[in-house]
Amino acid sequence: MVKNSDAKLAFACGDPAGVGPEIIAAWLATNRDAARDVAVIGPAGWLATLDTAAEKIAIGPAEFSAVPGRPSGEGALVAWAAMERAAEGCKRGEFCGVVTGPVSKAELAAIGYAFPGQTEFFAARWGGEPVMAFCGGRLRVVLATWHVPLREVPTLLTPALLRRTVAAADALCRAEGIATPRIGVCGLNPHAGEGGILGREEVEMIEPALKQIRAEFPGLSRCEPGDTLFARQLRGEFDAVIALYHDQGLAPLKVIDFDEAVNVTLGLPHVRTSPDHGTAFGIAGKGIARATSFTNAVTVARRLIAGKR
């Protein structure tokens, strides 16, 4: 096994017909010295075009060639293979963490990929209890639930899930240098239930759980209205906000931090980050994709890896 101090940060290409390969190439071109500590995983034809000191690890058929903007089953298989290689390399100590390019959930599902997203994939390969979080811009957002239908959310908000989410939010803040994190929690219902008038989940489920969790994490808020909590974070009142479902957290995040936010999978044995945007097939290959989110994903990954060490 490679010593942890020698392990490289892996870049998984994502869907080769999307913007993943070009934003990775842009990072490599502007970070030539830092690229020596990186291993890039992708199809051989694409790797051959990269002028970089990074290690190159080819996966998929040698003759494969993606057409930007035209996703295919073959490309989805390459994206999946890149994830598998990155996950296995971390388990062996070859890699110290992974930054993943964006993938197409629809294309992956069509070839038998059994996971809702990459978060669930890496949890299955590594073990642990994943928590999806976002940082790198002006907001720091942690999700209690993510790739589930909205109607299922109330049944999933158990005390154990809430405690795990709060612990992950606290750990993320501390990894980013915040000694005493202040964590705000969105209510499930409008106006956080308005004392039970607009829904009983806060009164009967969420607030009792938060009261117990607050003994361990004193900077934890009560349930607060989600329509104002993110603005309060921007004003400096909170270091992180916990959203109870996907769009409750991602809608404000993508308004404020669309080009800067980083997707972070917390709660796993190894570090995994990703740019917080999709494959953008519509602009792939046109040279206009912004690499800011990917660059931030690399920075956040290195910071989290340093914290683990």
Secondary structure, DSSP 8 states (H G I E B T S, - for coil): ---GGG-EEEEE---TTSSHHHHHHHHHHH-TTGGGGEEEEE-HHHHTT---SSEEEE-S-TT---BTTB--HHHHHHHHHHHHHHHHHHHHTSEEEEEE----HHHHHHTT--SSSHHHHHHHHH-S--EEEEESSS--EEES--SS-GGGHHHH--HHHHHHHHHHHHHHHHHTT-SS--EEEE-SSGGGGGGGTT-SHIIIIIHHHHHHHTTT-TTEEEEE-HHHHHHHHHTTS-SEEEESSHHHHHHHHHHHHTTT-EEEEESSSSEEEEESS---TTTTTTT----HHHHHHHHHHHHHHHHH-
